C-alpha cells in the first residue's frame, strides 16, 4: 500500500503540466500560473487523506484545479484582465508566423468567453473526456456535449469577426 507521500509524488508528476497549462490559460501570466499550481498542490496534499476513491484521482484533481482557478477569477472580477492588451504588446517577431497569430487569436477569443465556457474549452483542448468534464462540473455528459458545441460556435463567430476587422488593418 502506498503512503501519502508516494501517492502525492505520483499525482504531482502525472498532473503538474496539465494543471500549469490550465492555470496559465486563465491567468496568461507565468508567475500567477505558478502560484496557482502551488495552491492546487497544497490543497491536494491537505485533502489527500480525505479522498474516498468514489471517483478517479484525475477527476478529483481536475476539480481541485478548476475550483482554484475559478476562485482566482472571482477574486479578480473587480480587476479584469484585458486579453486584447496583452496580445497587442506581444513582440512583432512573434506575430510574423501565421500559425502563431492564429493561436494568439484563438486564445484572445477564449479570453472573451465567460468563466465556465473558458474552463470547459480549456479542458477540451487538454483532451479531457466529456464524461470527465461532466463529473468535474457536476453536469451530464450530454450537457457538456451541448455546451462544447455552443462554445465552438461562439469561438468561430469571435474569430470570424476578428478576421473581418483585421483585414482592413
C-alpha positions as CSV (number, residue, x, y, z in Angstrom):
1,X,0.0,0.0,0.0
2,X,1.3,3.4,-1.0
3,X,1.8,6.0,1.7
4,X,0.6,9.6,1.4
5,X,3.9,10.9,0.1
6,X,4.2,8.3,-2.6
7,X,0.6,9.0,-3.8
8,X,1.2,12.7,-3.8
9,X,4.5,12.4,-5.7
10,X,2.8,10.2,-8.4
11,X,0.0,12.7,-8.7
12,X,2.4,15.6,-8.9
13,X,4.5,14.1,-11.6
14,X,1.4,13.0,-13.6
15,X,-0.6,16.2,-13.4
16,X,1.7,19.1,-12.9
17,X,2.0,20.1,-16.5
18,X,-1.8,19.8,-17.1
19,X,-2.5,21.9,-14.0
20,X,0.1,24.5,-15.1
21,X,-1.5,24.8,-18.6
22,X,-5.0,25.2,-17.2
23,X,-3.8,27.9,-14.7
24,X,-1.8,29.6,-17.4
25,X,-4.8,29.6,-19.8
26,X,-6.7,31.5,-17.1
27,X,-4.1,34.0,-16.0
28,X,-1.9,34.4,-19.1
29,X,0.9,35.0,-16.6
30,X,3.6,32.5,-15.8
31,X,4.0,33.9,-12.3
32,X,0.3,33.7,-11.5
33,X,0.0,30.3,-13.0
34,X,2.9,29.0,-10.9
35,X,1.3,30.4,-7.8
36,X,-2.0,28.7,-8.7
37,X,-0.2,25.4,-9.3
38,X,1.4,25.6,-5.8
39,X,-2.0,26.4,-4.4
40,X,-3.6,23.5,-6.2
41,X,-1.0,21.0,-4.9
42,X,-1.2,22.4,-1.4
43,X,-4.9,21.7,-1.5
44,X,-4.3,18.2,-2.9
45,X,-1.7,17.5,-0.2
46,X,-4.0,18.7,2.6
47,X,-7.1,16.8,1.3
48,X,-5.4,13.6,0.1
49,X,-6.2,11.7,3.3
50,X,-9.9,12.6,2.8
51,X,-10.0,11.2,-0.8
52,X,-12.6,8.4,-0.6
53,X,-11.9,6.7,-4.0
54,X,-15.5,7.4,-5.2
55,X,-14.0,8.9,-8.4
56,X,-10.7,8.6,-10.1
57,X,-7.8,10.7,-8.9
58,X,-7.8,12.6,-12.2
59,X,-11.5,13.7,-11.7
60,X,-10.8,14.9,-8.2
61,X,-7.6,16.7,-9.2
62,X,-9.3,18.4,-12.1
63,X,-12.0,19.6,-9.8
64,X,-9.4,21.0,-7.3
65,X,-7.6,22.8,-10.2
66,X,-10.7,24.1,-11.7
67,X,-12.1,25.4,-8.4
68,X,-8.8,27.0,-7.6
69,X,-8.8,28.8,-11.0
70,X,-12.4,29.8,-10.6
71,X,-11.7,31.2,-7.1
72,X,-8.9,33.3,-8.6
73,X,-11.2,34.5,-11.3
74,X,-13.8,35.6,-8.7
75,X,-11.1,37.5,-6.8
76,X,-10.1,39.3,-10.0
77,X,-13.6,40.2,-11.1
78,X,-13.1,43.7,-9.7
79,X,-9.9,44.0,-11.7
80,X,-10.5,42.1,-15.0
81,X,-7.5,41.4,-17.3
82,X,-7.8,42.7,-20.8
83,X,-6.5,39.9,-23.0
84,X,-6.5,42.2,-26.0
85,X,-4.0,44.5,-24.4
86,X,-1.7,41.6,-23.6
87,X,-1.8,40.4,-27.2
88,X,-1.1,43.8,-28.6
89,X,2.1,44.0,-26.5
90,X,3.4,40.8,-28.0
91,X,6.7,41.2,-29.8
92,X,6.3,41.8,-33.6
93,X,8.7,38.9,-34.4
94,X,6.3,36.5,-32.6
95,X,3.4,37.7,-34.8
96,X,5.1,37.1,-38.1
97,X,4.2,33.5,-38.2
98,X,0.6,33.0,-39.3
99,X,0.2,29.9,-37.1
100,X,1.4,31.8,-34.1
101,X,-1.1,34.6,-34.9
102,X,-3.9,32.1,-35.3
103,X,-3.1,30.6,-31.9
104,X,-3.0,34.1,-30.4
105,X,-6.3,34.9,-31.9
106,X,-7.8,31.7,-30.5
107,X,-6.6,32.5,-27.0
108,X,-7.9,36.0,-27.3
109,X,-11.3,34.6,-28.3
110,X,-11.2,32.1,-25.5
111,X,-10.4,35.1,-23.2
112,X,-13.6,36.7,-24.2
113,X,-15.7,33.7,-23.1
114,X,-17.4,33.6,-19.7
115,X,-15.6,31.7,-16.9
116,X,-17.3,28.4,-17.2
117,X,-17.0,28.3,-21.0
118,X,-13.3,29.1,-20.8
119,X,-12.9,26.3,-18.3
120,X,-14.8,23.8,-20.5
121,X,-12.9,24.7,-23.7
122,X,-9.6,24.6,-21.8
123,X,-10.3,21.0,-20.7
124,X,-11.4,20.1,-24.2
125,X,-8.1,21.4,-25.5
126,X,-6.3,19.3,-22.9
127,X,-8.2,16.2,-24.3
128,X,-10.2,15.7,-21.1
129,X,-13.1,13.4,-21.9
130,X,-16.6,14.9,-21.9
131,X,-17.6,12.4,-19.3
132,X,-14.8,13.6,-17.0
133,X,-15.6,17.3,-17.7
134,X,-19.2,16.5,-16.7
135,X,-18.0,14.8,-13.5
136,X,-15.8,17.8,-12.6
137,X,-18.6,20.3,-13.2
138,X,-21.4,18.2,-11.9
139,X,-23.4,18.2,-15.2
140,X,-24.3,15.4,-17.5
141,X,-22.1,14.3,-20.4
142,X,-24.9,15.2,-22.8
143,X,-25.0,18.7,-21.3
144,X,-21.2,19.0,-21.8
145,X,-21.6,18.0,-25.4
146,X,-24.2,20.7,-26.0
147,X,-22.0,23.3,-24.2
148,X,-18.9,22.3,-26.2
149,X,-20.9,22.7,-29.5
150,X,-22.1,26.1,-28.4
151,X,-18.7,27.2,-27.3
152,X,-17.1,26.2,-30.6
153,X,-19.8,28.0,-32.5
154,X,-19.2,31.2,-30.3
155,X,-15.4,30.9,-30.9
156,X,-16.0,30.6,-34.7
157,X,-18.1,33.8,-34.6
158,X,-15.5,35.7,-32.5
159,X,-12.7,34.6,-34.8
160,X,-14.7,35.4,-37.9
161,X,-15.3,39.0,-36.5
162,X,-11.6,39.3,-35.7
163,X,-10.7,38.3,-39.2
164,X,-13.2,40.7,-40.8
165,X,-11.8,43.6,-38.7
166,X,-8.2,42.6,-39.2
167,X,-8.4,42.6,-43.0
168,X,-8.5,46.4,-43.1
169,X,-5.6,46.9,-40.9
